[in-house]
Structures are given as structure tokens and as C-alpha cells.
Amino acid sequence: MDFTKNLVLENCRVRLRPLETTDFEPLKAAAFDPEIWRYTLTRADDAVSLAAYLAAAAHGRQAGQRYPFAIVDRATGQLAGSTSYYNVFPEDQRLSVGYTWVGKAFQRTGLNRAAKHLLLCHAFGALQCERVELETDRRNLQSQQAMRRMGATEEGTLRRHRPTQDGVRRDTVIFSIIRPEWDALRRTVFAEFDA
């Protein structure tokens, strides 16, 4: 994966483009809601933490550790949130999708699923991955349900896996989608975006 390339992915519902530090102002409306950061590893629900979040995302991309995207709602042109590729291991043909958050106004609208469609298409297509991993806090039942609905398989729980922004060591639930499953998921779960 080329972290220096400006990658833009698009389907009928959403556009993913590289997240930039200049996205601060347009992201404030979606980000400044403490509830969406309840189970995340970091926060971005005020000016200081959003600026730090954007700086960390930019640093992660420069270091070749994370490729952060801005999620753009094509219907309105608004920035709805962010998502990323990370834990990219080309030699193992696998990566993770995460650091995903969307503002309340965009939740349960299909926007997140449309974004996952793009990330999975690119991962299994251009990047030739055999496996895409997703993880979430064990307490985040909404996220787990969303992963199941999109056809990901729950593989297990890593106990006391990572520290969160509130000082709690979270248990992380791991999900995955593998290449042999992808064609069927494209034709069923993601069919509306796969035109």
C-alpha cells in the first residue's frame, strides 16, 4: 500500500478521500458529540481533541502506519466522519479497517456500510488482501451488530487488550471477512453499492 498516494474511493452513496488537518472546521459538526466517542480509544469531541486526532491521523499516514479517510456524504457534500486502514501487512495479505466514527445525523443511514463497501472492494481488489480485520470494544454492542449485519465473522475476544481514552483497559472483539466470502457479500449485503 502506498501511503503517499492520494486515494479517493467512491460509490453511489459515499466518497472516501484522504483525511487532512484542514478538515477541522467541516468535521466539527459531526465530531462534537461526546456520545459517539464513548467506546473509542481516543476522543475528538472538542476543539483540542479534534485537532489532536487530525494531527495523529496525519502522523500515522506519514509513518506508513495508518491511512485515514474523510467520509463524505455524497447526498449533502458534508463531512460525516472518518475511517482508516491500519495494521497493513502486505506480506500476510491482510489489513485492518477501523478508527471509524460517523456523526449522529449519519448513523443508521447506510453511510457507514457504503464506506465499508469501498474499503473492502479496494482491499480485496487493488490491494489483493486475503483477510480484512475489524475490531471493537466489547461494550460497544451497536458496533458489533453492525459488523455482523455486514457479514463479518466474530472470531473472539482479546481480553484487556488496549487502554481507552477514559483509562479503562478494553476487551477487544475481533471480526473478519476473508477473500472466499467477499464475492457473496458483494452480491448480497453490499449489492446496492456495487453498481
N, C-alpha and C positions, 0 to 999 in steps of 0.2 A: 504494500500500500504506500502510495506517495503522499506523505503528509504536507508537502509543499504545494501540491496541485489544488486549485480552487474547484472543488467538486460540487456540482449542482445536480440534484435529483428531483424529478417532478412527475407527478401523475395528475389525474383529473381533480384531485381534492387538495393536494398539498405540494409545496415546494420546499425542499431542504437545500440550504446554501450554507457556506461556512459562517459560523458564529464569529462576530467581530466585537471588539471592545466598544466600538461606536454604536452597537445595538442597545446601549444602556437606556436611552430615553424611550425608544419604542417598546422595550421589554418591561418597563416599569408597571404598566397597567396589568400585565399578566402575572408578574413576579411578586408584587407587593401584597401577598395574601399569605399570612403565616400558616394557614391550614394546609396549603399544598406542599409545604416543606416539613410536615410533621414527622415523616419517616425517612427523611433523606440524610445523607452523610454530611452535607453542608446546607447552609441557608442562603437565600438571596431575596429576602423579603423586606429589605430596606436599602437605602442608597449605598451604605458602606458595604454591606454583604453582597449586593448585586455587583458592585464594582469589583470586589474581590473574586467573585465567582467568574466573571468575564475575564479577569486577568489570569486566573488559574487555568481556565479553558484555553486561553491563548498560549500560555506557557506549556501546557500539556501537548498542544499541537506542535509547537516549535521543538519540543523534546522528542517528538515521534511516539508519544505515549497515548494520545487521545486525539480523535478527530471530531471536534464539536460542530454541530449543525444548528442553525436557527430554523425553527419550524414556522413556515409562513402559510397562513390560511389563504388559499387561492381565491375563495369567495369574497373575502373582505380586504385582502392585502395586508392584514395585521400580523405582527409577530405574536405567535401564540405560546411559545416556549422554546425548549431546546432538547436535543438528544445527541448521543455520541456513539462512535465506535471507540472501543478501548480494548486492552489486553489482546492486541493484534499479534498473532503468532503465525506468520506465513509458512514456516517450516512444518507446522502442525495443521495447516489449512483451517484455522479456527480464529474466531474473534468474539468479543462480547459487544452487546448493544445495551446501552444504559445511560445514566445521568439524564434520564428522561423526565421532563416535567412540562405540563401544559397548564395554562391559566384556567380557572374555574369555568369561564364562559365557553371554553373549547372542550371541556371534558364531556364524555358521553355523546360526542357529535360525530364520531368516526375519524376524527383528525389524527389521533394517535395511531389507530390501526392503519390508516393510509400512510403515515410516516414509517411505520414498521414494514409495510409492503415495500417501500422504496429501499430501505436499508437491507432487507432480506434479499430482494432482487439483485442488488449490487453485490452483496456478499457472496451469494451462490453463483452469480453470473461473472461479472468482471473480476472479482477477487478470488474466484474458484475455491471458496470455502467448502469444507465438508461438514462443518459444525458452527452454529451460532448459539452463544450462551446468553442468557438473561438472568439477572438476579434481583431480589427484592428483600426487604425487611420482612421477617416472619409476621410481624404485627400488621403489615400492610395487606389486608385481605382484598381490597379493591384492586391493587396491582396484580396480585396472584390470580384473581378471577379473570382479569384482562388477558393475562398470559395464557391461561387455559383456553379462553374463548378463541384466541388466535391460533390454537393448535399446538402450543408448546407443551413439552412433556416435563413434568416435575421430576427431578432426579434425586432430590434430597436436601438436607439442611446442614449447613456448616455452622456449628454452634459457637457462639461468642466470637464470630468471625471478624467483625470490624467495629471500630468506635464510631459513633454517630456524633452529630453536632451538639447533642444535649448530654454527652458524656456516657450514654448507655452503650454497652457492647452489644451489638445486634446479632441475632441469629439470622443468617442469610439463606433464603430458599433459592435453589438453583433450578432453572428451567433450560431447555434446549430445543432447538429444531435442527435436524440433520438433513443432509442433501437428499436421501431417498424419500423423505417426507415432503420436500418442498413442492414438487410439481402438483401433487394432490391438493395441498394447501392453497397454492396459487389459483387453482380452478374452483375452489370452494370458498374458503374463509376470505380470501382476498380478491375474489372474482370481480367485484365492482370496480376495483382499481387497476385491474390487469388488462386494460384495453390497448 
